[in-house]
Amino acid sequence: MAEISPRYPTMYDTHNICEIAACSKLAKFSVQMLQDMCIFYQLDISTMKVKRKKPYIDLLAKSVGS
């Protein structure tokens, strides 16, 4: 059960996504890295056709905010 339950803080590689999102610093990552984070957390990015950071940042911030 401990392996599948959500963990806090939300980590990606060595990055604390919760802290980074709270400080509004997700924009420091590249578009590719943001896409990789979304894929890692199984967030739906299939409708995102634009190569901009904002949609991915909004999706990640919403995800860690909930």
SENU-12362 format. One record per residue (C-alpha): residue in three letters; x, y, z. Coordinates in Angstrom, 2 decimals. Layout:
<atoms>
ALA,X,Y,Z
...
</atoms>
This chain:
<atoms>
MET,0.00,0.00,0.00
ALA,2.84,2.41,0.80
GLU,4.30,1.90,-2.67
ILE,1.18,3.04,-4.52
SER,-0.08,5.79,-2.22
PRO,0.68,9.45,-3.07
ARG,3.77,10.85,-1.44
TYR,4.55,14.33,-0.27
PRO,6.57,16.12,-1.41
THR,6.09,15.31,-5.07
MET,9.53,14.55,-6.46
TYR,10.83,14.23,-10.01
ASP,14.41,13.06,-10.22
THR,15.99,15.23,-7.50
HIS,13.55,18.13,-7.89
ASN,10.85,18.87,-5.31
ILE,7.99,19.78,-7.65
CYS,5.74,20.97,-4.81
GLU,8.30,23.51,-3.63
ILE,9.23,24.62,-7.14
ALA,5.57,25.11,-8.10
ALA,4.85,26.99,-4.86
CYS,7.73,29.38,-5.62
SER,6.56,29.78,-9.26
LYS,9.88,28.50,-10.59
LEU,8.64,25.80,-12.97
ALA,9.48,28.14,-15.86
LYS,13.20,27.50,-15.27
PHE,12.79,24.05,-16.85
SER,12.88,23.43,-20.59
VAL,9.75,22.48,-22.52
GLN,11.13,18.95,-22.96
MET,11.75,18.56,-19.22
LEU,8.23,19.81,-18.43
GLN,6.82,17.32,-20.94
ASP,8.84,14.53,-19.35
MET,7.51,15.47,-15.91
CYS,3.93,15.39,-17.16
ILE,4.48,12.00,-18.77
PHE,6.15,10.69,-15.59
TYR,3.08,11.69,-13.54
GLN,0.75,10.33,-16.23
LEU,-0.84,13.70,-16.92
ASP,-2.75,13.99,-20.19
ILE,-0.71,16.11,-22.59
SER,-2.13,14.59,-25.79
THR,-4.16,17.73,-26.53
MET,-1.15,20.06,-26.17
LYS,0.20,20.76,-29.63
VAL,2.01,24.02,-28.80
LYS,5.69,23.94,-27.88
ARG,5.29,26.47,-25.06
LYS,6.00,26.09,-21.35
LYS,2.80,27.67,-19.98
PRO,0.36,24.77,-20.62
TYR,2.73,22.27,-19.02
ILE,3.43,24.56,-16.07
ASP,-0.28,25.08,-15.50
LEU,-0.93,21.33,-15.64
LEU,1.87,20.49,-13.22
ALA,0.92,23.29,-10.82
LYS,-2.70,22.12,-10.83
SER,-1.60,18.55,-10.24
VAL,0.61,19.28,-7.23
GLY,-1.85,21.83,-5.89
SER,-4.55,19.21,-5.46
</atoms>
